[in-house]
Amino acid sequence: MGFAPMTTNGPNRILDEFAKLLTDAAGAAQGVRREAETAFRAQAERVLNSMDVVQREEFEAMRDMAAKARSENEKLAERIDALEARIAAMEAPGAAKPAAAARTKRPAKK
């Protein structure tokens, strides 16, 4: 003995059909939303490309390079300042010049 599928009649059938219709409409709306997002992204990408806007990855790479270069420049500036100070100390009046001092000192004769 088989069971016959239960059919709904009256208001329940109408509500079932309405729920099915709403479910289908929600699915269609999601599909339309995805298509609209895709179209918007493609258009935005075209606009940004035409404006020569830099991509985030490229910007971050250049920012890191600039920070490294700035750090190296600061270190080099410190070295230059130290060398200039040494040169100024050697050239100051009354300062013993190492090369001249070595030439003027003669070994004592015994």
URURTA-V895679 format. One record per pair of residues at least 6 apart in sequence whose C-alpha atoms are under 8 Angstrom apart, sorted by the first residue. I is the first residue (numbers start at 0). GAP is how many residues later the second one is. D is the distance in whole Angstrom. If there is no record, write none. Layout:
BEGIN
i = <I & I>
gap = <GAP & GAP>
d = <D & D>
END
This chain:
BEGIN
i = <88 & 89 & 89 & 90>
gap = <6 & 6 & 7 & 6>
d = <7 & 7 & 6 & 8>
END
